[in-house]
Amino acid sequence: MAVLQRAQMCFTGTAAGTVRHRTGPTWVTLFVLYSGWLCLLTKAQMKIPPETVQKWASSLSEQLNAVASKYSGAALLQKKLKDVEPIIRIEDVDGTSLVQEFSDEIEKMLGSKMKSVKRLADTAEDADLYHEFNATLEFDYFNSMLINTMDEEGNYIELGGEFPLEENEHFNKLSVNTLMSDIQVPTNVYNKDPDILNGVYMSEALNDVFISNFQKDPTLTWQYFGSSTGFFRLYPGIKWTPDSNGVVAFDCRNRNWYIQAATSPKDIIIVVDVSGSMKGLKLTIAKHTINTILDTLGENDFVNIIAYTDYVRYVEPCFKGTLVQADLDNREHFKLLVEELQVKGEGKVKKAMKESFRVLNEATANGQGSLCNQAIMLITDGAMEDFQSVFEEFNWPDKKVRVFTYLIGRDMTFAENVKWIACNNKGYYTHINTLADVQENVMEYLHVLSRPMVINHDHDIIWTEAYMDSVLFNSIAQSLLLMTTVAMPVFSKKKETLSHGILLGVVGTDVPLLEVMMLAPRYKLGAHGYAFVITNNGYILAHPDLRPLYKDGKKLKPKPNYNSVDLSEAEWEDTEEILRTAMVKGETGTLTLDVKTTVDKGKRPLFLKNDYFYTTINDTPFSFGMVLTRGHGEYMFFGNVSVEEGLHDLQQPDLTIADGWTYCETDIDPHHRKLTQFQAVLRYLTGKEPDLECDEILLQQTLFDAVVTAPLEAYWTALMLTGDGVEDGVETAFLGTRSGLMRVTRYAGIEKRKGNKFLTKADKENLFTVDHFPIWYRLAAENKPGQFLYYVPDDDINKSRATVIAVTSVTVTEGKRTAMAGAIGVQMSLDMLERRFFTTAKQANNTDCSNVEGVCPLSCESVEINCYLVDSNGFIVMSKDRGDIGKFFGEIDGSVMAQLLKSGLYKRVALYDYQAMCKNSHHHSSGARPLLSPFYGLMAAVKWLFSNLMLFLLEFNICGLWHNDYFADAKSTYHATHRQKKVESMVPCNTEYPGFIYDTTIRETNSIIKCGRCQKMFVLQQIMNSNLVMLVVQADCDCSRQFAPITLTPKEVKYNATVKCNRMKSQKIRRRPESCHAYHPHENAKDCGGACEISISVALFFISLVTSLTLR
């Protein structure tokens, strides 16, 4: 029947006018018949009656609205809110006052951390003042790696006594000892060295202060003292776990908080000798030395690297003649380039030193760089030239630039020259023989730079950039994983050592940024509002759009640049960087921006008008900002109910509150830490815990919401008890309010539910968290109240794409103000929607087709057509092919999507991701010789191991007697570096990707697409009172050759070399730290380094030499 109809349509289309009421010769008839069959063979266009699709859409609209309304109870809730409107009041949210209120609270909290650190510093300095060094001191302490360890006879081993540990909720559920600290010592530091024993003994005085601080401020987390000798005292005490090789590589002295507290900001130029004499192990050591120096730099420092032979070259030509900020991006970039260094030619250090001084002088003259300490790090195996004239010309007599020298290799021929350079330029000289020597020797320069600050006795409190707490990887939102540290240096106050400027170490405490952001409660900011914090360099500390992790296979890993994401990369609509500039300068103000934002992992664009409010956080380098969205974000409403009435409804079994929000402070009193927020609220309201500190405004809103939503519990229960019961496939009714209150009723048992993880504790995206409102709440906020929005949840928890969500918003009105009160919806299985859809989208065989132009009867079950329900962002909600559901429609049918875009039914929105990760298409060749064959690889490994063994034996003297773990540490570092290089395949990048929005003013359309030998017809009809459209598409015309799929795949934004260079070296506006300690007249510059006498075994020397020549 359908084939005959299509043949008839084809004839009338191709031979119209030639067959009207005329009898022609037989050959004409044959021609017409032949043409008709030819038309069929070439898949002529079929006719889909738009009026049929319109009827289907209208019927489906009524059914969907009836089901969603009935089982959600939205109309009942909206009526209940209407009834209470006379007793509520709606107030404007005063963003200017609110941002100051939040900032003051944050300042107060951070201030308490600073006071704790100050008490630790004072105690440590006093303890050292009255401690006399005892070279023969014997003292047992708790070594964190050895505690609770017994020997074969059941006795505790030395430094490993009994140390009680108990799991503690406050410390990420780790086993800790809150009554005592313990000591961590790196593997390459002898744990009974006299310096270590004296330092540990002296710092025992900190134990009481640790405990006292924690009692005064129970929100404190880890407190610690990092000693300049290498040990690390940590409170509360823990059991330290070494790596798989049994090595403890953690050294507090190379942590960012230690380095920043120990020194002022600095400009560093690293000058490395790559002449022919630096080949082999020397070059490997030199590269490791450069990387270690880079690791000591932070975002307040500036750097460049120059390599020299008989000419000077910058390792990054783009950075020629300038200094670049030593943020994580640039440091990692330098490391890749350093790996490619190769040796050749003769070393001429004079030109390199001149170039270094020129760059540093120009930076100072132009107001660039740190404008504080300046230093040149010279890495070489010898200096033969007459270089004194360089220092006379550029650095003497003021010696504003310090020069630190690192002599690489065993050859001591030029040791005096290299040492002379350092000692005559207020620097420090070190001799580095092996990879294992690098770490300890590089750290010496920090002690030299700290001298002016120590002599001045200036205790600058520093706050670090954000860093990752890996313990929290899988427990909270990505944007809240980060921490910052507040730290302070500890100096020797002994008069006899004053001119030496002895740094004893650094004390500090960690501050989780989650704790900071909880001081800006979500309920005051609205569905799309949020708060954020940035540093003086414009980098994000906390922001809901910050994504510091990426997926590498199944594992989550930190992005290489996770803590150097600029505010302009999250707030990318601020194209003029007005917001960033004002906040970096520490200003207070407001800004309004029209922004494109997204929800549901970037899939659904929203157009919002945001009001930004910002101010500085006093006594810190941070600035605080918050966003309120015009519309529902402008208002808050208040209603009063009695505690008794509210408590009754609050305890109904279907009700929960946002456990991540702070209704009551449970972290202040240790006895409250095991309480959930719900338990704390009940105990406070019932008078059982009157001392709890609770948010009275939030509690009042929660009680009001509990009362107003209480009828829904009875309504949902009644539906389940009616004779007809609940329709099969309707699974969950739910609602959420601005106070974080949720009610959830499961219509179906878990064995019948397709979406059995929806709204469970694991379903973070659909719950109220510190980080965000649920996805369904935010989508409903931008939808017309009373009109349901439908979508298929598709995330890590709801992977099956077997359910559909219908949700709408509910509001309250007072005068001309309307505020969003909450969102309410229902979750259904796709099976149920599918039943209704295909029952509706089908004409019976006995349908009267006399007045229908086109295929009749028509059915979506037919193979001739494909039928879809598509949402307003282009995602498929219903299709015959279950594999299509949840996908973007353009991926399934690019021809129809292209036509919809061309006609304006859907609009493409350009979106950007400046925190993306892309596959690395560039190959960074190593400067080392490639492994040409398995034999060469084996020989290279033997050579490396044997050479290091010889070096170790050569160095076994009184200086290195207890450093016999260096070799293991170096080996571990070597393998870790090479292993990392092999697996890194993703690099940070910028991407552009499309989003799509349906134009709701267009209700219907139909069109024909020409696709070579066939034509494809489609009909689109809007489903009223929803965000859905019905699409009916001719199935037998393949347009894939003419129209490629339209995908959401992000495309990397490529930059040419010039643009890329300018982006990397551009120095955005930043606020320099207030203090700088670069010089002190009483500094003892004669303490400029040296080396222990090396006693060389002649036999071992010749063995090593012969072996090296043989393997070479």
Secondary structure, 3 states (H helix, E strand, C coil): CHHHHHHHHHHHHHCCCCCCCCCCCHHHHHHHHHHHHHHHHCCCCCCCCHHHHHHHHHHHHHHHHHHHHHHHCHHHHHHHHHHHHHHEEEEECCHHHHHHHHHHHHHHHHHHHHHHHHHHHHHHHHHHHCCCCCCCCCCCCCECCCCCCECCCCCECCCCCCCCCEEEHHHCCEEEECCCCEEECCCCCCCCCHHHHHHHHHHHHHHHHHHHHHHHCCCCCCEEEEECCCCEEEECECCCCCCCCCCCCCCHHHCHHHHHHHCCCEEEEEEEECCHHHCCHHHHHHHHHHHHHHHCCCCCCEEEEEEECCCEEECCHHHCCCCEECCHHHHHHHHHHHHCCCCCCCCCHHHHHHHHHHHHHHHHHCCCCCCCEEEEEEEECCCCCCCHHHHHHHCCCCCCEEEEEEEECCCCCCHHHHHHHHHCCCCCEEEECCHHHHHHHHCHHHHHHHHHHHHHCCCCCEECCCEECHHHCCCCCHHHCEEEEEEEEEECCCHHHHHHCCEEEEEEEEEEHHHHHCCCCHHHCCCCCEEEEECCCCEEEECCCCCCEEEECCEEEECCCCCCCEHHHHCCCCCCCHHHHHHHCCCCEEEEEEEEEEECCCCEEEEEEEEEEEEECCCCCCEEEEEEECCHHHEEEEECCCHHHHHHHHCCCCEECCCCCCCECCCCCHHHCCCCHHHHHHHHHCCCCCCCCECHHHHHHHHHHHHHHHHHHHHHHHHHHCCCCCCCCEEEEEEEECCCCEEEEECCCCCCCCCCCCCCCCCHHHCCCCCCCCHHHHHHHCCCCCCCEEECCCCCCCCCCCEEEEEEEEEEEECCEEEEEEEEEEEEEHHHHHHHHHHHCECCCCCCCCCCCCCCCCECCCCCEEEEEEECCCEEEEECCHHHCCCEHHHHCHHHHHHHHHCCCEEEEEEEEEEEEEECCCCCCCCCCCCCCHHHHHHHHHHHHHHHHHHHHHCCCCCCCCCCCHHHHHHHHHHHHHHHHHHCCEEEEEEEEEEEEECCCCCEEEEEEEECCEEEEEEEEEECCCCEEEEEEECCCCCCCCCCCCCCCCEECCCCHHHHHHHHHCCCCCCCCCCCCCCCCCCCCCCCECCCCCCCCHHHHHHHHHHHHHHC
